[in-house]
């Protein structure tokens, strides 16, 4: 799965789950500060990513995630295991 495919899945998830305008979702967008994602939302996002990609992110994988690109890189890292 390419980074672009992961980004598309992530953008669609943020748009559908949290009603975020896709124009606000850039690689350097901060999930917590810019999009107001909280810890419960992050769990929903992790679950959605698993269903869409087949890759399960652990809570530890998400601890250092701050930006959209961080999420993409976390999925890439898990996919290479």
Secondary structure by P-SEA (a helix, b strand, c coil): ccaaaaaaaaaaaaaaccccccccccccccccccccccaaaaaaaaaaaaaacccccccccccccccaaaaaaaaaaaaac
